[in-house]
Amino acid sequence: MSSIISPITQSKLFNNHLKRVINDDTFAARTIVVCSVLKDVFAYSVRYKTTMENKKIPEKRRPFVAAMDLASGFVTSIAQIAVGFSIASPKVQNKLWNKIFGNAEFKNIGVAKKSFATILALIGSGLITERILVPLMATPLAAFVEKKFFKHDPSPLKKYSNYPFEHNSVFRKYLNAKPAAN
């Protein structure tokens, strides 16, 4: 295992990245946000594939559920990067730090600020996007994706003349009944 990891940790690219993470709070916070986004992209890709192969989901509903997975992944990724990078910006970090910890004393203020920036960017981007932005934006986007990229079979329900009632077996029974002979 060490033979696989050693070339990576000894590479110039890795070491330059690590030095920049250590020296730059904003870069460290943004790196964490990007890692979180990459994890979400992978998870939503797997969810899409699983949805399309899931026989428990009715075939007519599968395209919308799959489109919802794609839309949620897309909105989550873009929104997390936008919100996370905004929160990680030095201007925002300084304002938040001064407002929350302006009078606090720390042994190592550099480590405290870096930790604050990283944690706030990760939690803030996750909470704001996953709980506020994605629910608002993903459903309309999923409807668009489904219409644009998935095949549509006309619903068998629309073949009835009295749609929206005839699809229900109780209504169909009464609508198709012969008039009573008097």
Secondary structure per residue as TSV (DSSP state, phi and psi in degrees):
chain	resnum	aa	ss	phi	psi
A	1	M	-	360.0	-40.6
A	2	S	H	-60.8	-33.6
A	3	S	H	-68.1	-23.6
A	4	I	H	-81.5	-42.7
A	5	I	H	-78.4	-34.7
A	6	S	H	-54.8	-47.0
A	7	P	H	-62.1	-31.6
A	8	I	H	-69.9	-48.8
A	9	T	H	-70.1	-20.7
A	10	Q	H	-91.0	-7.8
A	11	S	S	-71.1	152.4
A	12	K	H	-66.6	-40.0
A	13	L	H	-59.6	-47.7
A	14	F	H	-63.1	-45.8
A	15	N	H	-67.4	-37.4
A	16	N	H	-65.5	-41.6
A	17	H	H	-62.5	-45.1
A	18	L	H	-62.2	-42.3
A	19	K	H	-62.1	-41.4
A	20	R	H	-67.2	-38.8
A	21	V	H	-61.7	-41.6
A	22	I	H	-68.0	-37.9
A	23	N	H	-91.9	-17.5
A	24	D	-	-126.3	109.4
A	25	D	H	-59.7	-43.3
A	26	T	H	-63.3	-44.6
A	27	F	H	-64.1	-39.3
A	28	A	H	-62.5	-46.7
A	29	A	H	-63.8	-42.6
A	30	R	H	-67.8	-34.4
A	31	T	H	-62.5	-43.0
A	32	I	H	-64.0	-42.1
A	33	V	H	-62.9	-43.7
A	34	V	H	-62.7	-40.9
A	35	C	H	-61.9	-41.4
A	36	S	H	-64.2	-40.7
A	37	V	H	-65.4	-42.3
A	38	L	H	-62.1	-38.2
A	39	K	H	-62.1	-43.1
A	40	D	H	-67.2	-39.5
A	41	V	H	-60.4	-44.8
A	42	F	H	-62.8	-45.5
A	43	A	H	-62.9	-44.6
A	44	Y	H	-69.8	-30.8
A	45	S	H	-65.6	-42.7
A	46	V	H	-65.8	-41.2
A	47	R	H	-60.8	-41.7
A	48	Y	H	-60.4	-49.8
A	49	K	H	-61.9	-43.7
A	50	T	H	-63.7	-41.3
A	51	T	H	-62.3	-45.1
A	52	M	H	-65.6	-25.2
A	53	E	H	-98.1	-4.1
A	54	N	-	-79.7	111.7
A	55	K	T	-78.0	-12.0
A	56	K	T	-75.7	-22.5
A	57	I	S	-86.1	126.7
A	58	P	-	-55.0	143.0
A	59	E	T	-58.2	-32.6
A	60	K	T	-71.7	-27.5
A	61	R	T	-89.4	-21.7
A	62	R	H	-54.9	-44.4
A	63	P	H	-60.8	-40.2
A	64	F	H	-69.3	-41.5
A	65	V	H	-63.8	-41.7
A	66	A	H	-65.8	-41.6
A	67	A	H	-63.5	-36.2
A	68	M	H	-64.1	-40.2
A	69	D	H	-62.3	-45.1
A	70	L	H	-64.3	-45.9
A	71	A	H	-63.8	-43.4
A	72	S	H	-61.8	-42.0
A	73	G	H	-63.9	-42.9
A	74	F	H	-64.9	-50.3
A	75	V	H	-63.5	-43.1
A	76	T	H	-59.1	-46.8
A	77	S	H	-62.8	-52.0
A	78	I	H	-64.7	-46.1
A	79	A	H	-66.7	-40.2
A	80	Q	H	-63.9	-40.8
A	81	I	H	-65.2	-46.0
A	82	A	H	-62.6	-49.5
A	83	V	H	-69.3	-45.0
A	84	G	H	-61.9	-44.1
A	85	F	H	-67.1	-35.4
A	86	S	H	-66.0	-46.6
A	87	I	H	-64.5	-35.1
A	88	A	H	-77.0	-9.3
A	89	S	S	-63.8	143.7
A	90	P	H	-56.9	-37.4
A	91	K	H	-62.0	-48.4
A	92	V	H	-67.2	-42.5
A	93	Q	H	-61.0	-43.9
A	94	N	H	-63.2	-43.0
A	95	K	H	-61.7	-47.6
A	96	L	H	-65.3	-42.6
A	97	W	H	-60.5	-48.6
A	98	N	H	-64.9	-36.0
A	99	K	H	-70.1	-41.7
A	100	I	H	-88.1	-46.1
A	101	F	H	-117.1	23.9
A	102	G	T	-54.1	-37.4
A	103	N	T	-104.2	0.5
A	104	A	-	-78.7	150.9
A	105	E	-	-115.2	131.1
A	106	F	-	-122.2	148.6
A	107	K	S	-62.9	-47.6
A	108	N	-	-125.5	92.1
A	109	I	H	-65.0	-30.1
A	110	G	H	-63.8	-45.2
A	111	V	H	-66.9	-39.9
A	112	A	H	-63.5	-43.7
A	113	K	H	-66.3	-41.1
A	114	K	H	-63.9	-43.5
A	115	S	H	-63.6	-43.8
A	116	F	H	-60.2	-47.3
A	117	A	H	-62.3	-45.0
A	118	T	H	-66.7	-48.9
A	119	I	H	-65.4	-44.8
A	120	L	H	-64.3	-40.7
A	121	A	H	-64.9	-42.3
A	122	L	H	-69.6	-50.1
A	123	I	H	-68.4	-44.2
A	124	G	H	-61.6	-46.3
A	125	S	H	-66.7	-38.0
A	126	G	H	-66.8	-48.7
A	127	L	H	-67.4	-47.8
A	128	I	H	-63.9	-44.1
A	129	T	I	-75.7	-50.2
A	130	E	I	-68.8	-32.2
A	131	R	I	-102.0	-18.8
A	132	I	I	-118.1	-59.3
A	133	L	I	-72.4	-45.5
A	134	V	H	-61.3	-48.4
A	135	P	H	-60.1	-33.4
A	136	L	H	-74.4	-35.7
A	137	M	H	-102.5	-27.1
A	138	A	H	-70.6	-38.4
A	139	T	H	-64.8	-49.3
A	140	P	H	-62.9	-35.9
A	141	L	H	-66.8	-38.7
A	142	A	H	-63.3	-40.9
A	143	A	H	-62.2	-41.5
A	144	F	H	-63.7	-46.9
A	145	V	H	-61.6	-43.0
A	146	E	H	-61.5	-45.8
A	147	K	H	-65.3	-39.7
A	148	K	H	-78.8	-37.9
A	149	F	H	-116.9	-8.2
A	150	F	S	-113.7	146.4
A	151	K	-	-64.3	145.1
A	152	H	-	-121.1	124.5
A	153	D	-	-98.6	135.2
A	154	P	-	-60.7	138.9
A	155	S	-	-65.4	134.8
A	156	P	G	-64.3	-17.5
A	157	L	G	-69.9	-28.9
A	158	K	G	-74.8	-11.6
A	159	K	G	-74.2	-15.7
A	160	Y	S	-77.0	144.2
A	161	S	T	-72.6	-31.9
A	162	N	T	-102.3	31.1
A	163	Y	T	-52.5	132.6
A	164	P	T	-97.4	6.8
A	165	F	T	-97.4	-32.0
A	166	E	T	-70.0	-18.3
A	167	H	T	-69.1	-21.7
A	168	N	S	-84.7	126.5
A	169	S	H	-60.6	-31.3
A	170	V	H	-67.0	-46.6
A	171	F	H	-67.5	-39.2
A	172	R	H	-60.4	-39.3
A	173	K	H	-58.7	-44.4
A	174	Y	H	-76.6	-35.2
A	175	L	H	-71.2	-33.6
A	176	N	S	-90.3	-3.3
A	177	A	-	-68.4	143.5
A	178	K	-	-75.9	145.2
A	179	P	-	-63.2	144.0
A	180	A	-	-69.0	137.9
A	181	A	-	-82.5	128.8
A	182	N	-	-99.6	360.0
